[in-house]
């Protein structure tokens, strides 16, 4: 079967599910449209001369924003799945997301430690751990970026959040979403109204009463513009009042929370288990002098009030954090480990040395060059995750100045074809990662009883044989295709190498960690094969997050571990106003 090459991909999309920039572009594709996409993939030639009106323009992003709105409001789940494929098609046609591999997770845990569990979304639960003595010594990462659950957008921050705050729902050791603070839940026949009754006698860590009003406050705070929460869009499924507030009300006795949705939502209980949905205490948040201009100020030092298994009692920035058992936690009688002591570091060599010296009981990373020797070690754990390690392009980078939308897209897609993913998975990842040729990962549900990353009667991926958007394995065919794309974008080549008259040079932004740096070096070598000059800029975790978010980069390491098993989670993050829109689409 002839594969759909990256050159013809945009042509295929323009003929099939992508209708260009017309007013009705957000309309659901018909069955014939989906079939046309597949047949166009078979028949498309290698013509790279894609007209500008057919090219997806990442600067003109209103069509994508409207598409996400439609996905969130439709009650037709067949149509919804088709629209989500259309959205991923748009993302991949921009070339601004270069998937590398699908995540799994590794950690090391001493043999005397038990009852720690994690889930597919990267959360690690330490509150029921058993260890020697009453202190568990751990490393997750370096200095956390945010501890306010409404403001956090990192996996390490989410791990800290689930151990210090409790929501209406949580995850058990088998990865199932289960009630936490919720005692009962009633769902209306149309699936649009949830009535949640809380457990009785809930308290904050200072012993004061926690009730449904705290959720009303926390959720409305999370969507307020002045809070500027990256995850504010996670509440878009909840209906709004005329004043913009959420249609969430507490009963007079504070024991019941009523939530009105804009459409039925099969994953709503997973949202209720997500840290952004956790309660925060109003008087605590607003006790900070600058709370109105610095919304996370209340949780920037130890001692803040929470409601989970532990409270943060000591914090030496960039060095250590100490969490202490919360006696008012509603499951405090099940918490045996009194103290969590975190080492803050991103130096995986130093972390591994501390673990081997017996100074740490649990570590969340190991040096890349140690992995092979650890594969048979019973203390070394590999767990499945639902996510994608990828490279993000800043579509506003000067790298694309003077290029049309079609040419800039062609440049970025060319880079994707040059990457030797098998080498990265086998020699850097080393724990069974799978090469990625789409943004939505393997195993993600489709919201309609199936798996999203599969060909079926309704949708066939542009590269049907590889079930994605290109062949993820390195080949000379891919390299030749990349050169054709770059020639279309205006670059000249001499014997397969960029001409000195049209150089390509850019900086790659990454954070510390031997694996991240090794991936950057592998990309550098892959790009250099055709004369592309890439320099590597390695910065601290917090600097990295904020530079990437602000768009102060050309190309950057990136990754996304899903927050729940539905593609919308990895599609809605790219809307123009999303706080997670690192590619700067629509801006």
Beta strands, then each sheet from edge to edge (+ up, - down):
strand 1: 97-109
strand 2: 117-118
strand 3: 124-125
strand 4: 135-139
strand 5: 169-171
strand 6: 177-179
strand 7: 182-187
strand 8: 193-198
strand 9: 248-250
strand 10: 256-260
strand 11: 310-316
strand 12: 320-325
strand 13: 339-343
strand 14: 362-363
strand 15: 380-393
strand 16: 434-435
strand 17: 493-494
strand 18: 497-498
strand 19: 505-511
strand 20: 533-539
strand 21: 555-561
sheet 1: 11+ 12- 13+ 4+ 14+ 1- 15+ 21- 19- 20-
sheet 2: 11+ 12- 13+ 4+ 14+ 1- 16+
sheet 3: 2+ 3-
sheet 4: 5+ 6-
sheet 5: 7+ 8- 10+ 9-
sheet 6: 17+ 18-
end
